[in-house]
Each structure stands twice: as structure tokens, then as C-alpha cells.
Amino acid sequence: MPSLKIKNITINAIIFDFNGTLARLNIDFQQMHRAVFDLISSYNINPAELPSDHILEIIHHVSGILNTKSGTAALSFTSNAYEIIEQQEIAAARNGGLFGRTRDLLARLAACGIRTAIITRNCTAAINIEFPDIVSYCPVVICRDQVKNVKPHPDHLNKALNLLAVSPDSSLMVGDHPLDIKTGKIGGTLTAGVLTGNFSANDFLQSGADIVLPEAIDILDMLQ
């Protein structure tokens, strides 16, 4: 049976990001940020003074600020903010789709005895629109609404590893964003960047990726 080795380590499991890695990346993050920032401004908070550039972390931070003054305001803001991003994620999913050989990739890895999981900051509803038969190809799928802390927080990756019953040092985290590399490094896995998103090979190498591939499907060419 073919196996996968990276840096002389046999890989028993691969954890994939979703959008930009297994499916086309067509979420308009700038539009999403603008809509959430407009909401933040309506609560008399200046978005320019917030510390993070990742939308989920921004929402969490603003919720904390509001909670010091009014729990009701914090809950209202959080609900409205997540409704904004979920609507945009679902709209993008309806106009999106998997990369052409995603199903083949997951099926081939399973046939080789390599376990797979998907962890994503996207919502479950959007993932199911783009990949309705996802559990037939990948039994472990953990979306934003299934964890308290999303990647790069280690809880997201650790939950996947626990469900797969594998150790991080024999696992590979694959994604199209340096945040995915950070997730793997925090969680103790090997890491691979793929060039199907908005980042270059140099971006991934500077982030500490162990390997960089043109596409996720190119993992199959590494089977020995």
C-alpha cells in the first residue's frame, strides 16, 4: 500500500483547510469586513482601533468590549455580526464549488489508509452547500460552529486529531493561508501550503511551512 513521507516521517493523517484548499475561494472578505465594520461603528466603536485583521477575532474582541457595558448589547452585536458573515458565506458557497479532483484526492488517501479531516472557519451550512456528500469522503469535518475556539487556536486542530485518533507528529496540516501553517505549528503537525488561494510560496516558507505544493491534489504525487 502506498505511503506518504515528509522529512522521513510517515504521515498517518492529513487535516485540510476547506476554502482555497479543497474548494474555490470566492468569499469577498473585503465586503464582509465592511459590513461588519459598519455594524461595529453603529455601536460607537471605531474599527480602526481594533487589534486583529481576522473577522472572527474582531467580532470576539468587540463583543468583549460591549459586554463590559451591557451583556444585552454584546449578545445582540454578536448575533448580528455572525448573521452577516454567515449570509455572505452561504451566498459564496452557492456560487462556488470544489476543485475538480477534491473527491478523488480524499478517496485515494482513504484507500491508502491515510485518515483525513477538514477544519474550517467557515460555517456548516456553507460547507454542506458546496460539498453535500462531504462525510462520504471525509468523516471528520469541524466547522466554526462546532468549536469554541477556531484555528489557529489549537482546540480546532486538536479536536480533529482526537477524533481521528492520531498523534500530531505523524499528521500534516494543509491550507492555502499562512494561518493554516500557524495552526499546524501550534498543534505540532507538519505543514503544507498550497498555492490555490491568495498567497505565494515565499509567504508559506516565511511562515515555516515544511512543504509548498501548487495544489492539494499534488499530495498524491508524493505517495510512495
JORAKA-V947005 format. One record per helix or strand of 2 or more residues. SS is the DSSP state (h for helix, s for strand). FROM is the first residue (numbers start at 0). LEN is the number of residues. If there is no record, write none. Layout:
BEGIN
ss=SS from=FROM len=LEN
ss=SS from=FROM len=LEN
END
This chain:
BEGIN
ss=s from=3 len=3
ss=s from=8 len=2
ss=s from=12 len=4
ss=h from=28 len=14
ss=h from=46 len=3
ss=h from=54 len=13
ss=h from=70 len=24
ss=h from=101 len=10
ss=s from=114 len=5
ss=h from=123 len=7
ss=h from=133 len=4
ss=s from=139 len=3
ss=h from=143 len=3
ss=h from=153 len=11
ss=h from=167 len=3
ss=s from=170 len=5
ss=h from=177 len=10
ss=s from=189 len=5
ss=h from=200 len=6
ss=s from=210 len=3
ss=h from=215 len=7
END
